[in-house]
Amino acid sequence: MGFQIRSLRSIELGNAAHVLIEPDTGVAVVVDPVRDIGQYLDIVSHSSAELAWALETHVHNDFVSGARELVAASGTHLGASGDASLRYPYERLSDGDELEVGTWRLRVLATPGHTPEHVAYLLLDPSGKPQAIFSGGALMVGTAARTDLFGPALSWRFAHDLERSLKSRILELPDHVVVYPTHGGGSFCAAGAGTALTTTIGAERATNPLLAVRSSRQFVARALTAGPYPAYYARMRNLNQVGAPLLGPQPPLPPTLDVDELDRWLAQGALVVDIRSPASFRAGHIPDAIAAGAEGNVSGWVGWLVGPERPLALVADSGSEGNRQVREASRQLARIGYDRVIGCLDGGTGAWRGAGRPISAYETVTAAGLADRLDADELLSVVDVREAAEWHAGHVPGSVNLPVHDIPGAAPELPRGVPLAVHCGHDYRATLGASLLERAGFGSLVVVDDGWEGWAALDHDQ
């Protein structure tokens, strides 16, 4: 194509930002950057290019935009829809506007639906032929982004807007046009998204279930199938309109805390977030810590369960693995505006135990072991912390469905005085759920480490 495009994933968000470089003229553009912008600056610098634009497809609900960071670091122009209502300087873009990227151009297309101000950017080659579209959430691999972020009263209206955006704007493009969405597989902004970073108009026209429906009402019904989304989404749009504090190219790493310092923070209401593996957490952890291992979606779960004003103290492994965990957790939390990470416990749980402080642990069983105990009529309540749709697709007979994010409010409904066997699909959410149940005062907790996957693999006819 004679044009360089690099897509950089934020795996825990299920999103990708896109770096565009016109090599002949050395002009670069970044579309939908996240807050830690060093990764984009490195690509632009190594390409000997100059950043001309930081562009937004919409006001994001799921992460802090890095566009203002790019302006502060490089002096680039920030472009977004004129309807975005950003409260800091930016170029107000309208449908049909074109931005020069060397000898290529980006044409602004109004594509409301996911959000009311949503735009896409159509990349035109020097001859004016469309080659790619940076679609944000208007079109994704196998689906499109949800339209219910503004509440149920507006969800149908925005779904109709999305249908019009797709049919009258995006699907008018030729089949060869490459689609670069922002939202992707794993994003709470859509259900059923594929894992690929790109697709084409032709592929989506042929295979996207959302585009195969025959009526507007069927389109709305399919568009409004996404599950719940994290509580922090309710704050993120306003934060991006006002502008989050500037951190620089990389979020700062938290300082170390000794045991006494952590004690003082705990007395002031700090929450311990244990970012080790689920197995390490189950083997021994600080009482009332929550298990949000850095191998998974730290920010999504913390953002769902904890307000941004609460001080957070991290507990990690020792050595290089612990350093990696701290970097990853700090980066994820900064991406959603959780800047009150007050430190990381020096020496981890070893230091805590060595200071004579109490340690909690959970029993771990396999699904086969759970089945044996149930067959033996052991007094045991099975708590399935998966989402309701997962539970309805298949579950342990007699289990209680209590999704992780509902535990703080609904835990009092669970039976007291009997062990709770907690499971999810595998073990990440199960361990997190058990930690929340511990915080709710449940003392006899068992985690099923192979979860529903293990249970479904058993021979239940024996």
Protein Blocks (a to p, Z undefined) as FASTA:
>chain_A
ZZacdddddfknopacdddddfknopacdehiafblmlmmmmmmmnopacfbdcdfbdcf
kbccfklmmmmmnopacdddfklopabdcddddehiacdehjbccdddddehjbmkbccd
ddddfkopafbdcekjmpcghiacdfklnojklmmmmmmmmmmmmmmmmmmpcfklccdd
fbdghiakbghiafbfbdcfklmmmmmmklmpcbfklmmmmmmmcccddfklmmmmmmmm
nopadebjbdcddddddfklmmmmmmnopacddfbdfklmmnoccehiacddfklcfklm
mmmmpcfkbccdddddehjllmmmmmmmmmmmmmnopabbgbdcehijmlmmmnopacdd
dddddfklmmmmmmnopacddddfbdfklmmnoccehiacddfklmmmmmmmpcehiacd
dddfklmmmmmmmmmmmmnopabdcddfklmmlmmmpcfkZZ
